[in-house]
Amino acid sequence: MFEEAFADEQHTICYSVKANSSLAILRLLAKMGAGFDIVSGGELERVRRASKAALKRVVFSGVGKQEWEIDAALQADILIFNVESEAELQLLAARAEALQVRARFALRVNPDVFAETHPYISTGLREHKFGIDIKIARRIYRSAAKYKWLDAAGVSVHIGSQIRAVDPFAAALARVAALVDELRSDGLNIRYVDAGGGLGIEYKDGEFDADDEVVRYAEALRGSAKQLKVHLLLEPGRFIVAQAGGLLTQVLYVKQNGSKTFVVTDAGMNDLIRPSLYQAHHEVLPVQQARSGAVSRMVDVVGPVCESGDFFARDRSLTSLKGGDLVLLLDAGAYGMSLSSNYNTRTRPAEVLVDGKEHLLIRRRERLSDLFAAEKLPRSKRSQANK
Ligand SMILES: *Cc1c(COP(=O)(O)O)cnc(C)c1O
């Protein structure tokens, strides 16, 4: 869908690895020609293991890149660094010189555009930690000219995630386009504009008008891109993988507390944290077809983790469930497994890739021994004294 919508533009889709970083998913996307947006040295290593050929299509974002991560990315000869501060630019220049390789960079500018989404995933306002104030970007590009190993190749922007209107994207890109004009008049050879990711999906039926969303998104960006004759970089994450994944869980117990009914599942917030973290909505689908005439009732679907915030759905009308039933939490393909943890010393589930009638285990269920592998017990005083 994305490829089609941007078919008329010179572009590369750099899938945002943090949305779902399974090696098998990365390899699938790499085979389709995708590049990758990474935010750590760990994600760089994931791309390398999924596809060495895709390293040249990597963009490296993030406010806190460490020296070893910059070195690894320089040595991998990635496409471009999205630099988020002056201090980072100086470090990049120093490392590029030390390694005697040219570093292509874009400044990630903060366009001060408001995008309606959850406050935790909005990033494009001046008060956010991301990017460089677009008002001072030109000065910083000028100051970068003195570094011989730096190549100011682009401008980048990313205003947030799960954004359901295209206007903020258009507004941000218009500001970027104005900056590109200025930079070119300063003599810089700007070839890339990175429009970031952030396109939302419909978690709840009828939440917004999702029809032709990508087409409208492409139209919103196209105006600026065409006029500038730049190569457009796009960093979608959620939009590519969210609806491709579900979390399958089994009902353990159904319990009544006062007037409330709780359906307790064997998956918890450690497996899918979006409802707890962002008050996000996920549809809950009983796997067995409801018997005709089955009654629905209002329930909370909750996990076993020792936190009141451990819930998947509140006051949801579901056909009656009992222990042993399977339910599917929809749209868990993005920011599900990649945001999971072992909180409460819980092993994480297996991941299965499904294609029509075929399926493939792409991550085995975690074992308790995996969880203890990195830990060490201090030797007790007494056993030392006995030696
Ligand atoms: C998280 C992130 C993305 C992807 O966001 P989605 O909402 O999943 O499309 C893209 N670019 C950057 C810099 C990000 O931090």
The ligand as a Gaussian input file, in Angstrom:
#p B3LYP/6-31G(d) Opt

LIG

0 1
 C        8.987000       5.351000      16.546000
 C        9.533000       6.063000      15.387000
 C        9.018000       5.837000      14.103000
 C        7.863000       4.915000      13.830000
 O        6.667000       5.398000      14.333000
 P        5.286000       4.686000      13.957000
 O        4.276000       5.465000      14.674000
 O        5.370000       3.276000      14.436000
 O        5.132000       4.760000      12.479000
 C        9.612000       6.489000      13.037000
 N       10.652000       7.338000      13.229000
 C       11.164000       7.591000      14.449000
 C       12.292000       8.534000      14.577000
 C       10.617000       6.973000      15.569000
 O       11.121000       7.236000      16.772000

